[in-house]
Amino acid sequence: MADESPDQRATVADRSPGSPLAWWRRQGLRFRLSAVAVAVLALALALSASVLLSVLDRALMATVDDGTRRQADVVRVAADSGTLTTPITTHDGTIVQVLDARNRITHVTYGADRLVPLLDAAGRARALESGKAVEVDGRPYAVPGFLHVVVLRADRGQTVLAARSISEIRTSLGTAGRVLMVGTPALVVLLAVASWLMIGRTLRPIAALRRGAAEITHTARSRRLPVPASRDEVHHLATTLNDMLARLEEAEQRQRALVSDAAHELRSPLASIRLQLEVALGHPEGQDWQETAEGVLEDTLRLSRLAEDLLALARLDERGGVPARREPVELDEVVRRVVDRYAEARLTVCDPVVVRGDALDLSRVLTNLMDNAVRHTSSKVEVALTADGVLTVTDDGPGIPEQDRERVFNRFTRLDSGRSRDEGGTGLGLAIVRETVRAHGGTVVLEDAAPGLRAVVRLPVSR
């Protein structure tokens, strides 16, 4: 524990059962979404209320200060012209004091203090320098609450002090704050209930998907998940999951069919081996052991080829249609090496071609096609590779009827014609060819060669 880093210790602490993060992760998705939504809404409402009160306070104070400044400006004009009256009359309840050059109060509004200015000399100097209203306590001047005082300079050394009470504004702001303090939590609770109900309704299709998935067992593979009518993300999720179930069902059916066919194919050579050995052991005195060994070896080779083909198909299925390697392959060199192993084969055209993929898999494709062609040809097999990535293998054998040319690519396909597994094939060669070619992004088809059959493989060329 002493060697652990702080990050590792924090991770261990988060995973402990008693940590807040572990408790949070144990909660349901509905609870977590509702909690996050309510927290965000509460924070947003709190910030909005704070901003609202701040803006309202600034706006109301600015209105009061502007009105007070206008009234002070009217008094200053009167002071400059010497037309001030005693007492000074104002229409909005503004308190006004006019001081002469010796800081004596000469004119005031009704009820204003005639002896003590609202601001001392230092306060008046600061107010004149800043140009802003100054807040003072009005109680020493027999005015309840606080005042905003505006100071203006007049002619002949006179100074005009104008003030207005802001107690009503403070009372209004306090009332608004109390309303927000009560209304915001109530709104948060209302939004929490609405979020809980809405999120629950939104998650209802997911709960239906969960119940549908729980009902799907190994005995009900063909069932599908319920798809909601709304064209939203849950609808797309259900559709995707149903497509996945269909692919899994198809893969399982193919796997079962492969296992069944493989078991059926294995029974024949095993039964032959067992019969030959039982006969040989039951009548050893009249048995040709050389012939028995050759028969057992032939069946063993058939089992070996079947096992190799099954292993190749299993690897293709395991890779999910992707080649084992994707590297540049000189396909013409692969074709030459494979064709050289067959005496019946003749290479007619072999243009330089480079493709991307696995050289061993591509070699197996051509080998399977060559084995199939050599097994059924009458005299010769022609192989051609053109520069556009088209590989053809042509024999002059009995061919395959047009209605069966697609079916022979299925695994363990039996044909009534001469091209059957009874003549030495495992019935998996063409299936391996198609799966491998598809993994390399190509196609393979069978065509009539009149006479015979032509296998055409098209692979994308690497430029």
Order of alpha helices (4+ residues) and beta strands (2+ residues): alpha-alpha-alpha-beta-beta-alpha-beta-beta-beta-alpha-alpha-alpha-beta-alpha-beta-beta-alpha-beta-beta-alpha-beta-beta
